[in-house]
Amino acid sequence: MAQPSERVQEMMRKFEEQAAQAGRLRERMQEIKGRARSADGSVSVTVAPSGAVLDLQLTAAATRQPHSSLQQSIMTAIREATQDAAQQMDETVTPVLGDRAEQFKSAFNAHSPAPPPAPRRADDDDDFSDGSFLR
């Protein structure tokens, strides 16, 4: 039977290992960025795992599109970049947390903003159809 001081030392060693592992996981999570590009390449988006847009790049071709098409391209790219970031998050967290990964993802998603709404129809040119310019 192990002495109390040996048990305390073992508990401290495990705690220090877990703390180091958590620090490495946090560093890897901070590096995760989801990326996506529109089908025609005119829109490029980079997002954080939370879905926050970090970068949006538009080519000259993007500005020649009708506004509704551009809006749809941007929203689609944001959704795809967010999915990319979520996949990277899964690939980073699951090996470290194992069966606790689902619990972590649920907690992480509870603090993330809602996903962007679905794009409007391309033929919907009336930005003020509901009588308000606030959406």
C-alpha positions in Angstrom: 0.0 0.0 0.0 1.3 3.4 -1.0 2.1 6.0 1.7 -0.1 9.1 1.9 2.8 11.3 0.7 3.4 9.0 -2.3 -0.3 9.2 -3.2 -0.2 13.0 -3.0 2.9 13.1 -5.2 1.2 10.8 -7.7 -1.9 13.0 -7.7 0.2 16.1 -8.2 2.1 14.5 -11.1 -1.3 13.6 -12.8 -2.6 17.1 -12.2 0.6 18.7 -13.7 0.3 16.4 -16.7 -3.4 17.3 -17.2 -2.6 21.0 -16.8 0.2 20.8 -19.4 -2.1 18.8 -21.8 -4.8 21.5 -21.3 -2.3 24.2 -22.1 -1.2 22.5 -25.3 -4.8 21.9 -26.3 -5.6 25.6 -25.8 -2.7 26.6 -27.9 -3.8 24.3 -30.7 -7.4 25.6 -30.5 -6.1 29.2 -30.8 -4.5 28.3 -34.1 -7.6 26.8 -35.6 -9.1 28.9 -38.5 -11.7 27.7 -40.9 -11.4 28.8 -44.5 -13.6 28.7 -47.5 -13.9 30.1 -51.0 -16.9 30.7 -53.2 -17.3 28.4 -56.2 -16.1 31.2 -58.6 -13.3 32.2 -56.3 -14.5 35.7 -55.8 -15.2 35.4 -52.1 -12.7 34.1 -49.5 -13.6 33.8 -45.8 -11.6 32.9 -42.7 -13.4 32.2 -39.4 -12.6 31.3 -35.8 -14.0 28.1 -34.3 -16.8 30.2 -32.8 -17.8 31.3 -36.3 -16.6 34.8 -35.9 -15.4 36.2 -39.2 -11.7 37.0 -39.0 -11.1 37.9 -42.7 -13.3 38.5 -45.7 -11.7 39.0 -49.1 -13.5 40.0 -52.3 -12.0 40.0 -55.8 -13.0 42.6 -58.4 -15.3 40.0 -59.9 -17.3 39.9 -56.6 -18.2 43.5 -56.9 -19.6 43.0 -60.4 -22.1 40.5 -59.1 -25.7 41.5 -58.3 -25.8 42.3 -54.5 -28.1 39.3 -53.8 -25.6 36.9 -55.5 -22.7 38.4 -53.6 -24.6 38.1 -50.3 -25.4 34.5 -51.0 -21.7 33.8 -51.9 -20.5 35.5 -48.7 -23.0 33.6 -46.5 -22.2 30.3 -48.1 -18.5 30.8 -47.7 -19.0 31.7 -44.0 -21.0 28.6 -43.4 -18.4 26.4 -45.2 -15.6 28.0 -43.3 -17.4 27.5 -40.0 -17.9 23.8 -40.9 -14.2 23.6 -41.7 -13.3 25.1 -38.3 -15.7 22.7 -36.5 -14.1 19.8 -38.2 -10.6 21.0 -37.3 -11.8 21.5 -33.7 -13.1 17.9 -33.6 -9.8 16.6 -35.0 -7.9 18.5 -32.3 -10.1 17.9 -29.3 -11.2 14.3 -29.7 -7.8 12.6 -29.4 -7.0 14.6 -26.3 -10.3 14.4 -24.5 -11.6 11.1 -25.7 -15.1 10.3 -24.5 -15.2 13.8 -22.8 -15.0 15.5 -26.2 -18.7 15.6 -26.8 -19.2 17.3 -23.4 -16.5 19.8 -24.3 -18.1 20.5 -27.7 -21.5 21.0 -26.2 -20.1 23.5 -23.7 -18.1 25.3 -26.4 -21.1 25.6 -28.7 -23.3 26.9 -25.9 -21.1 30.0 -25.8 -20.8 30.4 -29.6 -22.9 32.8 -31.6 -25.8 31.4 -33.6 -24.9 30.3 -37.1 -25.6 32.9 -39.8 -29.1 32.8 -41.4 -29.7 31.1 -44.7 -29.1 33.3 -47.7 -32.0 35.0 -49.3 -33.2 34.0 -52.7 -31.1 35.3 -55.6 -34.3 36.8 -57.2 -35.1 38.8 -54.0 -33.9 42.3 -54.9 -36.1 44.2 -52.5 -34.0 44.8 -49.3 -37.0 46.4 -47.6 -39.7 43.8 -48.2 -40.7 43.6 -44.6 -41.2 47.4 -44.4 -38.1 47.9 -42.2 -34.5 48.4 -43.1 -33.5 46.8 -39.7 -33.1 43.1 -39.9 
